[in-house]
């Protein structure tokens, strides 16, 4: 399992995790016939977008930190 995770780009994992959340929410609405108001739909969209942006931003800054550490150790 970890071998597969090591071969997939972290951005792909972040997008996949967000899509998993969307799928679970949509499946819940369809299977359990949960009513969704416009306000709840907009709130869900904002929340899901926030999770995606957070995941991508976190990945970006972790990559920058790793590059800075690599450059610092190369200068020694």
mmCIF file of the N, C-alpha and C atoms, coordinates in Angstrom:
data_MODEL
# 
_entry.id   MODEL 
# 
loop_
_atom_site.group_PDB 
_atom_site.id 
_atom_site.type_symbol 
_atom_site.label_atom_id 
_atom_site.label_alt_id 
_atom_site.label_comp_id 
_atom_site.label_asym_id 
_atom_site.label_entity_id 
_atom_site.label_seq_id 
_atom_site.pdbx_PDB_ins_code 
_atom_site.Cartn_x 
_atom_site.Cartn_y 
_atom_site.Cartn_z 
_atom_site.occupancy 
_atom_site.B_iso_or_equiv 
_atom_site.pdbx_formal_charge 
_atom_site.auth_seq_id 
_atom_site.auth_comp_id 
_atom_site.auth_asym_id 
_atom_site.auth_atom_id 
_atom_site.pdbx_PDB_model_num 
ATOM 1   N N  . UNK A 1 1  ? 0.828   -1.191 0.000  1.00 0.00 ? 1  UNK A N  1 
ATOM 2   C CA . UNK A 1 1  ? 0.000   0.000  0.000  1.00 0.00 ? 1  UNK A CA 1 
ATOM 3   C C  . UNK A 1 1  ? 0.872   1.254  0.000  1.00 0.00 ? 1  UNK A C  1 
ATOM 4   N N  . UNK A 1 2  ? 1.905   1.279  0.842  1.00 0.00 ? 2  UNK A N  1 
ATOM 5   C CA . UNK A 1 2  ? 2.751   2.457  0.903  1.00 0.00 ? 2  UNK A CA 1 
ATOM 6   C C  . UNK A 1 2  ? 3.590   2.611  -0.357 1.00 0.00 ? 2  UNK A C  1 
ATOM 7   N N  . UNK A 1 3  ? 3.846   1.511  -1.044 1.00 0.00 ? 3  UNK A N  1 
ATOM 8   C CA . UNK A 1 3  ? 4.582   1.579  -2.299 1.00 0.00 ? 3  UNK A CA 1 
ATOM 9   C C  . UNK A 1 3  ? 3.790   2.375  -3.324 1.00 0.00 ? 3  UNK A C  1 
ATOM 10  N N  . UNK A 1 4  ? 2.498   2.148  -3.372 1.00 0.00 ? 4  UNK A N  1 
ATOM 11  C CA . UNK A 1 4  ? 1.644   2.884  -4.309 1.00 0.00 ? 4  UNK A CA 1 
ATOM 12  C C  . UNK A 1 4  ? 1.604   4.366  -3.948 1.00 0.00 ? 4  UNK A C  1 
ATOM 13  N N  . UNK A 1 5  ? 1.519   4.680  -2.665 1.00 0.00 ? 5  UNK A N  1 
ATOM 14  C CA . UNK A 1 5  ? 1.492   6.078  -2.247 1.00 0.00 ? 5  UNK A CA 1 
ATOM 15  C C  . UNK A 1 5  ? 2.792   6.783  -2.580 1.00 0.00 ? 5  UNK A C  1 
ATOM 16  N N  . UNK A 1 6  ? 3.905   6.066  -2.539 1.00 0.00 ? 6  UNK A N  1 
ATOM 17  C CA . UNK A 1 6  ? 5.193   6.658  -2.862 1.00 0.00 ? 6  UNK A CA 1 
ATOM 18  C C  . UNK A 1 6  ? 5.356   6.954  -4.343 1.00 0.00 ? 6  UNK A C  1 
ATOM 19  N N  . UNK A 1 7  ? 4.578   6.276  -5.171 1.00 0.00 ? 7  UNK A N  1 
ATOM 20  C CA . UNK A 1 7  ? 4.682   6.457  -6.618 1.00 0.00 ? 7  UNK A CA 1 
ATOM 21  C C  . UNK A 1 7  ? 3.688   7.472  -7.176 1.00 0.00 ? 7  UNK A C  1 
ATOM 22  N N  . UNK A 1 8  ? 2.826   8.006  -6.322 1.00 0.00 ? 8  UNK A N  1 
ATOM 23  C CA . UNK A 1 8  ? 1.818   8.963  -6.760 1.00 0.00 ? 8  UNK A CA 1 
ATOM 24  C C  . UNK A 1 8  ? 2.217   10.351 -6.269 1.00 0.00 ? 8  UNK A C  1 
ATOM 25  N N  . UNK A 1 9  ? 2.073   11.342 -7.124 1.00 0.00 ? 9  UNK A N  1 
ATOM 26  C CA . UNK A 1 9  ? 2.433   12.713 -6.772 1.00 0.00 ? 9  UNK A CA 1 
ATOM 27  C C  . UNK A 1 9  ? 1.526   13.206 -5.639 1.00 0.00 ? 9  UNK A C  1 
ATOM 28  N N  . UNK A 1 10 ? 2.067   13.932 -4.673 1.00 0.00 ? 10 UNK A N  1 
ATOM 29  C CA . UNK A 1 10 ? 1.262   14.397 -3.539 1.00 0.00 ? 10 UNK A CA 1 
ATOM 30  C C  . UNK A 1 10 ? 0.062   15.262 -3.938 1.00 0.00 ? 10 UNK A C  1 
ATOM 31  N N  . UNK A 1 11 ? 0.197   16.041 -5.005 1.00 0.00 ? 11 UNK A N  1 
ATOM 32  C CA . UNK A 1 11 ? -0.940  16.850 -5.456 1.00 0.00 ? 11 UNK A CA 1 
ATOM 33  C C  . UNK A 1 11 ? -2.074  15.936 -5.916 1.00 0.00 ? 11 UNK A C  1 
ATOM 34  N N  . UNK A 1 12 ? -1.728  14.845 -6.577 1.00 0.00 ? 12 UNK A N  1 
ATOM 35  C CA . UNK A 1 12 ? -2.731  13.874 -7.009 1.00 0.00 ? 12 UNK A CA 1 
ATOM 36  C C  . UNK A 1 12 ? -3.433  13.278 -5.798 1.00 0.00 ? 12 UNK A C  1 
ATOM 37  N N  . UNK A 1 13 ? -2.691  13.003 -4.749 1.00 0.00 ? 13 UNK A N  1 
ATOM 38  C CA . UNK A 1 13 ? -3.295  12.477 -3.532 1.00 0.00 ? 13 UNK A CA 1 
ATOM 39  C C  . UNK A 1 13 ? -4.238  13.498 -2.900 1.00 0.00 ? 13 UNK A C  1 
ATOM 40  N N  . UNK A 1 14 ? -3.843  14.759 -2.890 1.00 0.00 ? 14 UNK A N  1 
ATOM 41  C CA . UNK A 1 14 ? -4.690  15.801 -2.306 1.00 0.00 ? 14 UNK A CA 1 
ATOM 42  C C  . UNK A 1 14 ? -5.994  15.942 -3.083 1.00 0.00 ? 14 UNK A C  1 
ATOM 43  N N  . UNK A 1 15 ? -5.888  15.942 -4.399 1.00 0.00 ? 15 UNK A N  1 
ATOM 44  C CA . UNK A 1 15 ? -7.087  16.052 -5.233 1.00 0.00 ? 15 UNK A CA 1 
ATOM 45  C C  . UNK A 1 15 ? -7.950  14.805 -5.059 1.00 0.00 ? 15 UNK A C  1 
ATOM 46  N N  . UNK A 1 16 ? -7.329  13.648 -5.006 1.00 0.00 ? 16 UNK A N  1 
ATOM 47  C CA . UNK A 1 16 ? -8.081  12.407 -4.816 1.00 0.00 ? 16 UNK A CA 1 
ATOM 48  C C  . UNK A 1 16 ? -8.807  12.376 -3.486 1.00 0.00 ? 16 UNK A C  1 
ATOM 49  N N  . UNK A 1 17 ? -8.160  12.857 -2.434 1.00 0.00 ? 17 UNK A N  1 
ATOM 50  C CA . UNK A 1 17 ? -8.805  12.917 -1.127 1.00 0.00 ? 17 UNK A CA 1 
ATOM 51  C C  . UNK A 1 17 ? -10.009 13.848 -1.145 1.00 0.00 ? 17 UNK A C  1 
ATOM 52  N N  . UNK A 1 18 ? -9.871  14.981 -1.817 1.00 0.00 ? 18 UNK A N  1 
ATOM 53  C CA . UNK A 1 18 ? -10.990 15.912 -1.921 1.00 0.00 ? 18 UNK A CA 1 
ATOM 54  C C  . UNK A 1 18 ? -12.127 15.297 -2.733 1.00 0.00 ? 18 UNK A C  1 
ATOM 55  N N  . UNK A 1 19 ? -11.788 14.610 -3.816 1.00 0.00 ? 19 UNK A N  1 
ATOM 56  C CA . UNK A 1 19 ? -12.822 13.965 -4.625 1.00 0.00 ? 19 UNK A CA 1 
ATOM 57  C C  . UNK A 1 19 ? -13.528 12.857 -3.841 1.00 0.00 ? 19 UNK A C  1 
ATOM 58  N N  . UNK A 1 20 ? -12.796 12.178 -2.970 1.00 0.00 ? 20 UNK A N  1 
ATOM 59  C CA . UNK A 1 20 ? -13.401 11.150 -2.120 1.00 0.00 ? 20 UNK A CA 1 
ATOM 60  C C  . UNK A 1 20 ? -14.468 11.779 -1.231 1.00 0.00 ? 20 UNK A C  1 
ATOM 61  N N  . UNK A 1 21 ? -14.168 12.931 -0.669 1.00 0.00 ? 21 UNK A N  1 
ATOM 62  C CA . UNK A 1 21 ? -15.132 13.622 0.183  1.00 0.00 ? 21 UNK A CA 1 
ATOM 63  C C  . UNK A 1 21 ? -16.381 14.006 -0.605 1.00 0.00 ? 21 UNK A C  1 
ATOM 64  N N  . UNK A 1 22 ? -16.188 14.502 -1.809 1.00 0.00 ? 22 UNK A N  1 
ATOM 65  C CA . UNK A 1 22 ? -17.327 14.875 -2.649 1.00 0.00 ? 22 UNK A CA 1 
ATOM 66  C C  . UNK A 1 22 ? -18.166 13.644 -2.966 1.00 0.00 ? 22 UNK A C  1 
ATOM 67  N N  . UNK A 1 23 ? -17.511 12.555 -3.328 1.00 0.00 ? 23 UNK A N  1 
ATOM 68  C CA . UNK A 1 23 ? -18.231 11.328 -3.662 1.00 0.00 ? 23 UNK A CA 1 
ATOM 69  C C  . UNK A 1 23 ? -19.055 10.833 -2.474 1.00 0.00 ? 23 UNK A C  1 
ATOM 70  N N  . UNK A 1 24 ? -18.482 10.846 -1.284 1.00 0.00 ? 24 UNK A N  1 
ATOM 71  C CA . UNK A 1 24 ? -19.200 10.390 -0.096 1.00 0.00 ? 24 UNK A CA 1 
ATOM 72  C C  . UNK A 1 24 ? -20.415 11.268 0.171  1.00 0.00 ? 24 UNK A C  1 
ATOM 73  N N  . UNK A 1 25 ? -20.253 12.574 0.009  1.00 0.00 ? 25 UNK A N  1 
ATOM 74  C CA . UNK A 1 25 ? -21.382 13.477 0.236  1.00 0.00 ? 25 UNK A CA 1 
ATOM 75  C C  . UNK A 1 25 ? -22.485 13.257 -0.783 1.00 0.00 ? 25 UNK A C  1 
ATOM 76  N N  . UNK A 1 26 ? -22.124 13.131 -2.046 1.00 0.00 ? 26 UNK A N  1 
ATOM 77  C CA . UNK A 1 26 ? -23.122 12.916 -3.096 1.00 0.00 ? 26 UNK A CA 1 
ATOM 78  C C  . UNK A 1 26 ? -23.799 11.565 -2.920 1.00 0.00 ? 26 UNK A C  1 
ATOM 79  N N  . UNK A 1 27 ? -23.030 10.538 -2.592 1.00 0.00 ? 27 UNK A N  1 
ATOM 80  C CA . UNK A 1 27 ? -23.617 9.210  -2.365 1.00 0.00 ? 27 UNK A CA 1 
ATOM 81  C C  . UNK A 1 27 ? -24.589 9.250  -1.192 1.00 0.00 ? 27 UNK A C  1 
ATOM 82  N N  . UNK A 1 28 ? -24.246 9.977  -0.150 1.00 0.00 ? 28 UNK A N  1 
ATOM 83  C CA . UNK A 1 28 ? -25.133 10.105 1.004  1.00 0.00 ? 28 UNK A CA 1 
ATOM 84  C C  . UNK A 1 28 ? -26.448 10.783 0.606  1.00 0.00 ? 28 UNK A C  1 
ATOM 85  N N  . UNK A 1 29 ? -26.338 11.815 -0.202 1.00 0.00 ? 29 UNK A N  1 
ATOM 86  C CA . UNK A 1 29 ? -27.541 12.528 -0.646 1.00 0.00 ? 29 UNK A CA 1 
ATOM 87  C C  . UNK A 1 29 ? -28.426 11.611 -1.485 1.00 0.00 ? 29 UNK A C  1 
ATOM 88  N N  . UNK A 1 30 ? -27.812 10.826 -2.360 1.00 0.00 ? 30 UNK A N  1 
ATOM 89  C CA . UNK A 1 30 ? -28.582 9.937  -3.244 1.00 0.00 ? 30 UNK A CA 1 
ATOM 90  C C  . UNK A 1 30 ? -29.149 8.744  -2.478 1.00 0.00 ? 30 UNK A C  1 
ATOM 91  N N  . UNK A 1 31 ? -28.318 8.044  -1.725 1.00 0.00 ? 31 UNK A N  1 
ATOM 92  C CA . UNK A 1 31 ? -28.741 6.813  -1.052 1.00 0.00 ? 31 UNK A CA 1 
ATOM 93  C C  . UNK A 1 31 ? -29.744 7.097  0.065  1.00 0.00 ? 31 UNK A C  1 
ATOM 94  N N  . UNK A 1 32 ? -29.437 8.070  0.904  1.00 0.00 ? 32 UNK A N  1 
ATOM 95  C CA . UNK A 1 32 ? -30.293 8.339  2.055  1.00 0.00 ? 32 UNK A CA 1 
ATOM 96  C C  . UNK A 1 32 ? -31.335 9.419  1.780  1.00 0.00 ? 32 UNK A C  1 
ATOM 97  N N  . UNK A 1 33 ? -31.315 9.943  0.573  1.00 0.00 ? 33 UNK A N  1 
ATOM 98  C CA . UNK A 1 33 ? -32.263 10.989 0.147  1.00 0.00 ? 33 UNK A CA 1 
ATOM 99  C C  . UNK A 1 33 ? -32.275 12.177 1.116  1.00 0.00 ? 33 UNK A C  1 
ATOM 100 N N  . UNK A 1 34 ? -31.090 12.588 1.496  1.00 0.00 ? 34 UNK A N  1 
ATOM 101 C CA . UNK A 1 34 ? -30.959 13.747 2.374  1.00 0.00 ? 34 UNK A CA 1 
ATOM 102 C C  . UNK A 1 34 ? -31.298 15.015 1.604  1.00 0.00 ? 34 UNK A C  1 
ATOM 103 N N  . UNK A 1 35 ? -32.201 15.826 2.116  1.00 0.00 ? 35 UNK A N  1 
ATOM 104 C CA . UNK A 1 35 ? -32.481 17.091 1.439  1.00 0.00 ? 35 UNK A CA 1 
ATOM 105 C C  . UNK A 1 35 ? -31.320 18.066 1.626  1.00 0.00 ? 35 UNK A C  1 
ATOM 106 N N  . UNK A 1 36 ? -30.999 18.781 0.580  1.00 0.00 ? 36 UNK A N  1 
ATOM 107 C CA . UNK A 1 36 ? -29.900 19.747 0.626  1.00 0.00 ? 36 UNK A CA 1 
ATOM 108 C C  . UNK A 1 36 ? -30.428 21.086 0.137  1.00 0.00 ? 36 UNK A C  1 
ATOM 109 N N  . UNK A 1 37 ? -30.353 22.073 0.996  1.00 0.00 ? 37 UNK A N  1 
ATOM 110 C CA . UNK A 1 37 ? -30.776 23.408 0.603  1.00 0.00 ? 37 UNK A CA 1 
ATOM 111 C C  . UNK A 1 37 ? -29.666 24.075 -0.208 1.00 0.00 ? 37 UNK A C  1 
ATOM 112 N N  . UNK A 1 38 ? -30.007 25.167 -0.842 1.00 0.00 ? 38 UNK A N  1 
ATOM 113 C CA . UNK A 1 38 ? -29.015 25.916 -1.607 1.00 0.00 ? 38 UNK A CA 1 
ATOM 114 C C  . UNK A 1 38 ? -27.906 26.403 -0.680 1.00 0.00 ? 38 UNK A C  1 
ATOM 115 N N  . UNK A 1 39 ? -28.280 26.860 0.492  1.00 0.00 ? 39 UNK A N  1 
ATOM 116 C CA . UNK A 1 39 ? -27.298 27.351 1.452  1.00 0.00 ? 39 UNK A CA 1 
ATOM 117 C C  . UNK A 1 39 ? -26.351 26.229 1.878  1.00 0.00 ? 39 UNK A C  1 
ATOM 118 N N  . UNK A 1 40 ? -26.875 25.030 2.118  1.00 0.00 ? 40 UNK A N  1 
ATOM 119 C CA . UNK A 1 40 ? -26.027 23.899 2.504  1.00 0.00 ? 40 UNK A CA 1 
ATOM 120 C C  . UNK A 1 40 ? -25.112 23.498 1.347  1.00 0.00 ? 40 UNK A C  1 
ATOM 121 N N  . UNK A 1 41 ? -25.621 23.552 0.125  1.00 0.00 ? 41 UNK A N  1 
ATOM 122 C CA . UNK A 1 41 ? -24.798 23.229 -1.043 1.00 0.00 ? 41 UNK A CA 1 
ATOM 123 C C  . UNK A 1 41 ? -23.651 24.208 -1.217 1.00 0.00 ? 41 UNK A C  1 
ATOM 124 N N  . UNK A 1 42 ? -23.951 25.478 -1.044 1.00 0.00 ? 42 UNK A N  1 
ATOM 125 C CA . UNK A 1 42 ? -22.908 26.502 -1.157 1.00 0.00 ? 42 UNK A CA 1 
ATOM 126 C C  . UNK A 1 42 ? -21.880 26.329 -0.033 1.00 0.00 ? 42 UNK A C  1 
ATOM 127 N N  . UNK A 1 43 ? -22.358 26.070 1.170  1.00 0.00 ? 43 UNK A N  1 
ATOM 128 C CA . UNK A 1 43 ? -21.454 25.856 2.296  1.00 0.00 ? 43 UNK A CA 1 
ATOM 129 C C  . UNK A 1 43 ? -20.556 24.651 2.084  1.00 0.00 ? 43 UNK A C  1 
ATOM 130 N N  . UNK A 1 44 ? -21.118 23.574 1.545  1.00 0.00 ? 44 UNK A N  1 
ATOM 131 C CA . UNK A 1 44 ? -20.319 22.375 1.258  1.00 0.00 ? 44 UNK A CA 1 
ATOM 132 C C  . UNK A 1 44 ? -19.271 22.670 0.197  1.00 0.00 ? 44 UNK A C  1 
ATOM 133 N N  . UNK A 1 45 ? -19.655 23.394 -0.830 1.00 0.00 ? 45 UNK A N  1 
ATOM 134 C CA . UNK A 1 45 ? -18.712 23.738 -1.898 1.00 0.00 ? 45 UNK A CA 1 
ATOM 135 C C  . UNK A 1 45 ? -17.559 24.590 -1.358 1.00 0.00 ? 45 UNK A C  1 
ATOM 136 N N  . UNK A 1 46 ? -17.880 25.534 -0.502 1.00 0.00 ? 46 UNK A N  1 
ATOM 137 C CA . UNK A 1 46 ? -16.837 26.378 0.095  1.00 0.00 ? 46 UNK A CA 1 
ATOM 138 C C  . UNK A 1 46 ? -15.917 25.535 0.974  1.00 0.00 ? 46 UNK A C  1 
ATOM 139 N N  . UNK A 1 47 ? -16.504 24.650 1.771  1.00 0.00 ? 47 UNK A N  1 
ATOM 140 C CA . UNK A 1 47 ? -15.701 23.794 2.645  1.00 0.00 ? 47 UNK A CA 1 
ATOM 141 C C  . UNK A 1 47 ? -14.786 22.869 1.867  1.00 0.00 ? 47 UNK A C  1 
ATOM 142 N N  . UNK A 1 48 ? -15.316 22.243 0.825  1.00 0.00 ? 48 UNK A N  1 
ATOM 143 C CA . UNK A 1 48 ? -14.515 21.332 0.006  1.00 0.00 ? 48 UNK A CA 1 
ATOM 144 C C  . UNK A 1 48 ? -13.410 22.102 -0.718 1.00 0.00 ? 48 UNK A C  1 
ATOM 145 N N  . UNK A 1 49 ? -13.735 23.274 -1.225 1.00 0.00 ? 49 UNK A N  1 
ATOM 146 C CA . UNK A 1 49 ? -12.726 24.100 -1.888 1.00 0.00 ? 49 UNK A CA 1 
ATOM 147 C C  . UNK A 1 49 ? -11.624 24.493 -0.910 1.00 0.00 ? 49 UNK A C  1 
ATOM 148 N N  . UNK A 1 50 ? -12.006 24.809 0.307  1.00 0.00 ? 50 UNK A N  1 
ATOM 149 C CA . UNK A 1 50 ? -11.026 25.172 1.327  1.00 0.00 ? 50 UNK A CA 1 
ATOM 150 C C  . UNK A 1 50 ? -10.087 24.032 1.640  1.00 0.00 ? 50 UNK A C  1 
ATOM 151 N N  . UNK A 1 51 ? -10.630 22.822 1.732  1.00 0.00 ? 51 UNK A N  1 
ATOM 152 C CA . UNK A 1 51 ? -9.787  21.647 1.993  1.00 0.00 ? 51 UNK A CA 1 
ATOM 153 C C  . UNK A 1 51 ? -8.799  21.438 0.856  1.00 0.00 ? 51 UNK A C  1 
ATOM 154 N N  . UNK A 1 52 ? -9.264  21.583 -0.379 1.00 0.00 ? 52 UNK A N  1 
ATOM 155 C CA . UNK A 1 52 ? -8.391  21.409 -1.538 1.00 0.00 ? 52 UNK A CA 1 
ATOM 156 C C  . UNK A 1 52 ? -7.293  22.465 -1.556 1.00 0.00 ? 52 UNK A C  1 
ATOM 157 N N  . UNK A 1 53 ? -7.662  23.714 -1.356 1.00 0.00 ? 53 UNK A N  1 
ATOM 158 C CA . UNK A 1 53 ? -6.666  24.789 -1.369 1.00 0.00 ? 53 UNK A CA 1 
ATOM 159 C C  . UNK A 1 53 ? -5.660  24.608 -0.231 1.00 0.00 ? 53 UNK A C  1 
ATOM 160 N N  . UNK A 1 54 ? -6.142  24.224 0.944  1.00 0.00 ? 54 UNK A N  1 
ATOM 161 C CA . UNK A 1 54 ? -5.242  23.981 2.073  1.00 0.00 ? 54 UNK A CA 1 
ATOM 162 C C  . UNK A 1 54 ? -4.260  22.861 1.747  1.00 0.00 ? 54 UNK A C  1 
ATOM 163 N N  . UNK A 1 55 ? -4.752  21.759 1.201  1.00 0.00 ? 55 UNK A N  1 
ATOM 164 C CA . UNK A 1 55 ? -3.886  20.623 0.876  1.00 0.00 ? 55 UNK A CA 1 
ATOM 165 C C  . UNK A 1 55 ? -2.825  21.012 -0.146 1.00 0.00 ? 55 UNK A C  1 
ATOM 166 N N  . UNK A 1 56 ? -3.228  21.729 -1.179 1.00 0.00 ? 56 UNK A N  1 
ATOM 167 C CA . UNK A 1 56 ? -2.279  22.133 -2.216 1.00 0.00 ? 56 UNK A CA 1 
ATOM 168 C C  . UNK A 1 56 ? -1.264  23.139 -1.679 1.00 0.00 ? 56 UNK A C  1 
ATOM 169 N N  . UNK A 1 57 ? -1.722  24.073 -0.853 1.00 0.00 ? 57 UNK A N  1 
ATOM 170 C CA . UNK A 1 57 ? -0.821  25.070 -0.283 1.00 0.00 ? 57 UNK A CA 1 
ATOM 171 C C  . UNK A 1 57 ? 0.171   24.420 0.675  1.00 0.00 ? 57 UNK A C  1 
ATOM 172 N N  . UNK A 1 58 ? -0.313  23.516 1.501  1.00 0.00 ? 58 UNK A N  1 
ATOM 173 C CA . UNK A 1 58 ? 0.568   22.817 2.432  1.00 0.00 ? 58 UNK A CA 1 
ATOM 174 C C  . UNK A 1 58 ? 1.638   22.035 1.683  1.00 0.00 ? 58 UNK A C  1 
ATOM 175 N N  . UNK A 1 59 ? 1.237   21.370 0.619  1.00 0.00 ? 59 UNK A N  1 
ATOM 176 C CA . UNK A 1 59 ? 2.192   20.608 -0.192 1.00 0.00 ? 59 UNK A CA 1 
ATOM 177 C C  . UNK A 1 59 ? 3.237   21.542 -0.802 1.00 0.00 ? 59 UNK A C  1 
ATOM 178 N N  . UNK A 1 60 ? 2.812   22.693 -1.276 1.00 0.00 ? 60 UNK A N  1 
ATOM 179 C CA . UNK A 1 60 ? 3.718   23.657 -1.901 1.00 0.00 ? 60 UNK A CA 1 
ATOM 180 C C  . UNK A 1 60 ? 4.777   24.123 -0.898 1.00 0.00 ? 60 UNK A C  1 
ATOM 181 N N  . UNK A 1 61 ? 4.337   24.494 0.317  1.00 0.00 ? 61 UNK A N  1 
ATOM 182 C CA . UNK A 1 61 ? 5.285   25.001 1.305  1.00 0.00 ? 61 UNK A CA 1 
ATOM 183 C C  . UNK A 1 61 ? 6.180   23.904 1.859  1.00 0.00 ? 61 UNK A C  1 
ATOM 184 N N  . UNK A 1 62 ? 5.679   22.683 1.945  1.00 0.00 ? 62 UNK A N  1 
ATOM 185 C CA . UNK A 1 62 ? 6.547   21.577 2.359  1.00 0.00 ? 62 UNK A CA 1 
ATOM 186 C C  . UNK A 1 62 ? 7.637   21.332 1.323  1.00 0.00 ? 62 UNK A C  1 
ATOM 187 N N  . UNK A 1 63 ? 7.286   21.479 0.063  1.00 0.00 ? 63 UNK A N  1 
ATOM 188 C CA . UNK A 1 63 ? 8.273   21.312 -1.004 1.00 0.00 ? 63 UNK A CA 1 
ATOM 189 C C  . UNK A 1 63 ? 9.325   22.424 -0.929 1.00 0.00 ? 63 UNK A C  1 
ATOM 190 N N  . UNK A 1 64 ? 8.881   23.662 -0.682 1.00 0.00 ? 64 UNK A N  1 
ATOM 191 C CA . UNK A 1 64 ? 9.836   24.768 -0.546 1.00 0.00 ? 64 UNK A CA 1 
ATOM 192 C C  . UNK A 1 64 ? 10.776  24.545 0.634  1.00 0.00 ? 64 UNK A C  1 
ATOM 193 N N  . UNK A 1 65 ? 10.232  24.098 1.751  1.00 0.00 ? 65 UNK A N  1 
ATOM 194 C CA . UNK A 1 65 ? 11.073  23.831 2.920  1.00 0.00 ? 65 UNK A CA 1 
ATOM 195 C C  . UNK A 1 65 ? 12.093  22.739 2.634  1.00 0.00 ? 65 UNK A C  1 
ATOM 196 N N  . UNK A 1 66 ? 11.681  21.694 1.941  1.00 0.00 ? 66 UNK A N  1 
ATOM 197 C CA . UNK A 1 66 ? 12.593  20.600 1.613  1.00 0.00 ? 66 UNK A CA 1 
ATOM 198 C C  . UNK A 1 66 ? 13.704  21.093 0.682  1.00 0.00 ? 66 UNK A C  1 
ATOM 199 N N  . UNK A 1 67 ? 13.359  21.958 -0.265 1.00 0.00 ? 67 UNK A N  1 
ATOM 200 C CA . UNK A 1 67 ? 14.367  22.494 -1.173 1.00 0.00 ? 67 UNK A CA 1 
ATOM 201 C C  . UNK A 1 67 ? 15.356  23.379 -0.425 1.00 0.00 ? 67 UNK A C  1 
ATOM 202 N N  . UNK A 1 68 ? 14.850  24.189 0.510  1.00 0.00 ? 68 UNK A N  1 
ATOM 203 C CA . UNK A 1 68 ? 15.731  25.061 1.289  1.00 0.00 ? 68 UNK A CA 1 
ATOM 204 C C  . UNK A 1 68 ? 16.674  24.244 2.161  1.00 0.00 ? 68 UNK A C  1 
ATOM 205 N N  . UNK A 1 69 ? 16.164  23.178 2.753  1.00 0.00 ? 69 UNK A N  1 
ATOM 206 C CA . UNK A 1 69 ? 17.018  22.310 3.578  1.00 0.00 ? 69 UNK A CA 1 
ATOM 207 C C  . UNK A 1 69 ? 18.071  21.624 2.720  1.00 0.00 ? 69 UNK A C  1 
ATOM 208 N N  . UNK A 1 70 ? 17.708  21.238 1.511  1.00 0.00 ? 70 UNK A N  1 
ATOM 209 C CA . UNK A 1 70 ? 18.649  20.607 0.600  1.00 0.00 ? 70 UNK A CA 1 
ATOM 210 C C  . UNK A 1 70 ? 19.748  21.559 0.186  1.00 0.00 ? 70 UNK A C  1 
ATOM 211 N N  . UNK A 1 71 ? 19.393  22.811 -0.082 1.00 0.00 ? 71 UNK A N  1 
ATOM 212 C CA . UNK A 1 71 ? 20.386  23.807 -0.456 1.00 0.00 ? 71 UNK A CA 1 
ATOM 213 C C  . UNK A 1 71 ? 21.300  24.142 0.716  1.00 0.00 ? 71 UNK A C  1 
ATOM 214 N N  . UNK A 1 72 ? 20.719  24.185 1.919  1.00 0.00 ? 72 UNK A N  1 
ATOM 215 C CA . UNK A 1 72 ? 21.526  24.513 3.105  1.00 0.00 ? 72 UNK A CA 1 
ATOM 216 C C  . UNK A 1 72 ? 22.527  23.406 3.397  1.00 0.00 ? 72 UNK A C  1 
ATOM 217 N N  . UNK A 1 73 ? 22.117  22.166 3.227  1.00 0.00 ? 73 UNK A N  1 
ATOM 218 C CA . UNK A 1 73 ? 23.041  21.061 3.498  1.00 0.00 ? 73 UNK A CA 1 
ATOM 219 C C  . UNK A 1 73 ? 24.087  20.930 2.383  1.00 0.00 ? 73 UNK A C  1 
ATOM 220 N N  . UNK A 1 74 ? 23.762  21.369 1.173  1.00 0.00 ? 74 UNK A N  1 
ATOM 221 C CA . UNK A 1 74 ? 24.717  21.301 0.072  1.00 0.00 ? 74 UNK A CA 1 
ATOM 222 C C  . UNK A 1 74 ? 25.822  22.360 0.239  1.00 0.00 ? 74 UNK A C  1 
ATOM 223 N N  . UNK A 1 75 ? 25.519  23.465 0.903  1.00 0.00 ? 75 UNK A N  1 
ATOM 224 C CA . UNK A 1 75 ? 26.489  24.533 1.110  1.00 0.00 ? 75 UNK A CA 1 
ATOM 225 C C  . UNK A 1 75 ? 27.500  24.211 2.199  1.00 0.00 ? 75 UNK A C  1 
ATOM 226 N N  . UNK A 1 76 ? 27.185  23.250 3.032  1.00 0.00 ? 76 UNK A N  1 
ATOM 227 C CA . UNK A 1 76 ? 28.088  22.912 4.153  1.00 0.00 ? 76 UNK A CA 1 
ATOM 228 C C  . UNK A 1 76 ? 29.265  22.164 3.709  1.00 0.00 ? 76 UNK A C  1 
# 
